[in-house]
Amino acid sequence: MAFKVPEMGEWYVDRELGQTFEVIAFDDHERTIEIQYVDGEVSEVDIEGWRQMSVQSAAAPEDWSASYEVSREDNPISEIAGENENDPLTTIESELFEGSDPYG
């Protein structure tokens, strides 16, 4: 089985377990890899354990945010952008009013 170097932020599937996960941290000093499964479970595996796993690159799941328990209400971007995130009016900056100091 070929060794696949783990990359942070990348998604993989463990072919033996059939589970999809994302690499969320890599500790060079401790030689450990922290992974998060689609269901939200976080696990840590050492580099030797990783070498023994049968992993292959995978596409991010359609609803990858479910594992992080992020809902639209919790997403700060949705609060700023409102209902339509592509609305060009949401990117307009307000003008300074008379007597305000932009550097103050």
Rosetta blueprint (number, residue, H / E / L):
1 M L
2 A L
3 F L
4 K L
5 V L
6 P L
7 E L
8 M L
9 G L
10 E L
11 W E
12 Y E
13 V E
14 D E
15 R L
16 E L
17 L L
18 G L
19 Q E
20 T E
21 F E
22 E E
23 V E
24 I E
25 A E
26 F E
27 D E
28 D L
29 H L
30 E L
31 R L
32 T E
33 I E
34 E E
35 I E
36 Q E
37 Y E
38 V L
39 D L
40 G L
41 E L
42 V E
43 S E
44 E E
45 V E
46 D E
47 I H
48 E H
49 G H
50 W H
51 R H
52 Q H
53 M L
54 S L
55 V E
56 Q E
57 S E
58 A L
59 A L
60 A L
61 P L
62 E L
63 D L
64 W H
65 S H
66 A H
67 S H
68 Y H
69 E L
70 V L
71 S L
72 R L
73 E L
74 D L
75 N L
76 P H
77 I H
78 S H
79 E H
80 I H
81 A H
82 G L
83 E L
84 N L
85 E L
86 N L
87 D L
88 P H
89 L H
90 T H
91 T H
92 I L
93 E L
94 S L
95 E L
96 L L
97 F L
98 E L
99 G L
100 S L
101 D L
102 P L
103 Y L
104 G L
